[in-house]
């Protein structure tokens, strides 16, 4: 594991620890937040359609930032989120959106995003856009990432945080999970938000 990658994970842990100080007793298994409104954004999905977070009101949004060339954290997290999604019943899935936001728009074209997210579930949203569109989203969600040059045949890897954000049906940021949290714990929190 590279020093930058460890730094990215540490940044995510520090963010979770800092936000945990704002937590209050709750039935959630992840880090519970006070429920401030999640920062709205509009990006482009893997089919070329606009995706606006505020348009997801009435649904739980499971939000994760990553990139398709990631060798470990991103595919592992997306596989976990697929397990979460598939443990929900039909009515719960109909009210849940899993959204993946790229941190590597240079390589993660719409076609690449579509092919990659289809490996996990074609109902998932894979979101991208220009750096100008993405940068405010990264800032709003404290998404740390950094390019590691000259690694592997893909040209570079990305160090990044590994946080899964749960946004409730009212559009409030309610729970944080680590990418390493078990699927059953994330699913339990999704169900609680849906109840």
C-alpha positions as CSV (number, residue, x, y, z in Angstrom):
1,X,0.0,0.0,0.0
2,X,1.5,3.3,-1.0
3,X,2.1,6.2,1.4
4,X,-0.3,8.4,-0.5
5,X,-3.0,5.7,-0.4
6,X,-2.5,5.3,3.3
7,X,-2.8,9.1,3.7
8,X,-6.1,9.0,1.8
9,X,-7.5,6.4,4.1
10,X,-6.2,8.3,7.1
11,X,-8.0,11.4,5.8
12,X,-11.2,9.5,5.5
13,X,-10.8,8.1,9.1
14,X,-10.1,11.6,10.4
15,X,-13.2,13.0,8.6
16,X,-15.3,10.2,10.1
17,X,-13.8,10.9,13.6
18,X,-14.4,14.6,13.3
19,X,-18.0,14.1,12.2
20,X,-18.5,11.5,14.9
21,X,-18.1,14.3,17.4
22,X,-21.4,15.7,16.0
23,X,-23.1,12.4,16.4
24,X,-26.1,11.7,18.7
25,X,-27.5,8.4,19.9
26,X,-29.3,6.6,17.2
27,X,-30.2,3.2,15.8
28,X,-27.6,3.4,13.1
29,X,-24.5,1.2,12.9
30,X,-22.4,3.8,11.0
31,X,-21.3,7.2,12.1
32,X,-24.5,9.2,12.7
33,X,-24.7,12.8,11.6
34,X,-27.0,15.5,12.7
35,X,-28.9,15.4,9.5
36,X,-27.9,18.6,7.7
37,X,-29.1,18.9,4.1
38,X,-26.8,17.0,1.7
39,X,-25.2,19.4,-0.8
40,X,-27.1,19.3,-4.0
41,X,-25.4,18.7,-7.3
42,X,-26.1,18.0,-11.0
43,X,-23.9,15.6,-12.9
44,X,-24.2,13.4,-16.0
45,X,-25.1,9.7,-15.7
46,X,-23.7,6.8,-17.7
47,X,-26.5,7.2,-20.3
48,X,-25.9,10.9,-20.8
49,X,-28.8,12.1,-18.8
50,X,-28.6,14.7,-16.0
51,X,-28.7,13.4,-12.5
52,X,-29.7,15.9,-9.8
53,X,-29.4,14.9,-6.2
54,X,-32.4,16.9,-5.1
55,X,-34.5,14.9,-7.7
56,X,-33.9,11.8,-5.5
57,X,-36.1,13.1,-2.7
58,X,-38.3,10.3,-1.3
59,X,-35.4,7.8,-1.8
60,X,-32.3,6.8,0.2
61,X,-29.2,7.7,-1.8
62,X,-26.1,5.6,-1.2
63,X,-23.2,7.8,-2.4
64,X,-19.6,6.7,-3.1
65,X,-16.7,8.4,-4.8
66,X,-14.1,6.4,-6.7
67,X,-12.7,5.5,-10.1
68,X,-13.0,2.6,-12.5
69,X,-9.2,1.8,-12.8
70,X,-9.0,1.3,-9.0
71,X,-7.5,-2.1,-8.3
72,X,-8.9,-2.6,-4.8
73,X,-11.0,-0.1,-2.8
74,X,-13.5,0.8,-5.5
75,X,-14.4,-2.6,-6.8
76,X,-14.6,-4.0,-3.3
77,X,-16.9,-1.2,-2.2
78,X,-19.1,-1.5,-5.2
79,X,-19.4,-5.2,-4.7
80,X,-20.4,-4.5,-1.1
81,X,-23.0,-2.0,-2.2
82,X,-24.4,-4.5,-4.7
83,X,-24.8,-7.0,-1.8
84,X,-26.5,-4.2,0.2
85,X,-28.9,-3.5,-2.7
86,X,-29.7,-7.1,-3.4
87,X,-30.6,-7.8,0.3
88,X,-33.3,-5.2,0.1
89,X,-36.8,-6.3,-0.9
90,X,-38.4,-5.0,-4.1
91,X,-40.2,-2.1,-2.4
92,X,-37.0,-1.0,-0.6
93,X,-34.9,-1.2,-3.8
94,X,-37.5,0.9,-5.6
95,X,-36.8,3.7,-3.0
96,X,-33.0,3.4,-3.0
97,X,-30.4,4.9,-5.4
98,X,-26.8,3.8,-5.4
99,X,-24.7,6.5,-7.0
100,X,-21.0,6.3,-7.9
101,X,-19.2,9.6,-8.6
102,X,-15.9,9.4,-10.5
103,X,-12.8,11.1,-9.2
104,X,-11.1,10.4,-12.5
105,X,-13.1,12.1,-15.2
106,X,-10.1,12.0,-17.6
107,X,-10.4,8.2,-18.0
108,X,-13.9,7.6,-16.8
109,X,-15.9,8.5,-19.9
110,X,-19.6,7.8,-20.1
111,X,-18.9,4.5,-21.9
112,X,-16.3,3.3,-19.4
113,X,-18.6,4.3,-16.5
114,X,-21.5,2.4,-18.0
115,X,-19.5,-0.8,-18.6
116,X,-18.0,-0.7,-15.2
117,X,-21.1,0.0,-13.1
118,X,-23.0,-2.7,-15.1
119,X,-20.6,-5.2,-13.6
120,X,-22.2,-4.5,-10.2
121,X,-25.8,-3.6,-11.1
122,X,-27.1,-1.8,-14.2
123,X,-29.6,0.1,-12.0
124,X,-26.8,1.9,-10.2
125,X,-26.0,5.5,-11.3
126,X,-22.4,6.2,-12.5
127,X,-21.9,9.9,-12.5
128,X,-19.3,12.1,-14.2
129,X,-18.8,15.5,-15.8
130,X,-16.2,18.2,-16.3
131,X,-13.7,19.0,-13.6
132,X,-15.6,22.3,-13.2
133,X,-18.8,20.4,-12.5
134,X,-17.1,17.8,-10.2
135,X,-14.8,20.0,-8.1
136,X,-17.6,21.6,-6.1
137,X,-19.1,18.2,-5.4
138,X,-15.7,16.9,-4.1
139,X,-15.4,20.0,-1.9
140,X,-18.9,19.7,-0.5
141,X,-18.4,16.0,0.5
142,X,-14.8,16.4,1.6
143,X,-13.7,13.9,-1.0
144,X,-9.9,13.8,-0.9
145,X,-8.1,12.4,-3.9
146,X,-4.7,12.6,-5.4
147,X,-3.1,11.2,-8.6
148,X,-0.2,8.9,-8.1
149,X,1.9,9.2,-11.3
150,X,3.7,6.4,-13.2
151,X,2.0,3.4,-11.7
152,X,0.9,0.3,-13.6
153,X,-0.1,0.1,-17.3
154,X,-3.0,2.4,-16.7
155,X,-0.6,5.3,-16.3
156,X,-1.5,6.2,-12.7
157,X,-3.5,5.3,-9.7
158,X,-5.6,7.5,-7.4
159,X,-5.3,7.8,-3.7
160,X,-8.7,8.7,-2.2
161,X,-11.0,8.5,0.7
162,X,-13.3,5.5,1.0
163,X,-16.5,6.8,2.6
164,X,-20.0,5.6,1.8
165,X,-22.6,8.4,2.4
166,X,-26.2,7.6,3.3
167,X,-28.7,10.4,2.4
168,X,-32.2,10.1,3.8
169,X,-35.4,10.5,1.8
170,X,-35.7,14.1,3.0
171,X,-32.3,14.9,1.4
172,X,-30.3,15.0,4.7
173,X,-26.9,13.5,5.1
174,X,-27.4,11.0,7.9
175,X,-24.8,8.3,8.1
176,X,-21.2,7.6,7.1
177,X,-19.8,4.2,6.6
178,X,-16.2,3.1,5.8
179,X,-15.7,1.1,2.6
180,X,-14.7,-1.8,4.8
181,X,-18.0,-1.9,6.8
182,X,-19.9,-5.2,6.3
183,X,-22.8,-5.1,3.8
184,X,-25.3,-6.2,6.5
185,X,-24.5,-3.2,8.6
186,X,-24.9,-0.8,5.7
187,X,-28.1,-2.5,4.6
188,X,-29.5,-2.2,8.2
189,X,-28.9,1.5,8.1
190,X,-30.5,1.8,4.7
191,X,-33.6,0.0,6.0
192,X,-33.8,2.2,9.0
193,X,-33.7,5.3,6.8
194,X,-36.5,3.8,4.6
195,X,-38.7,3.0,7.6
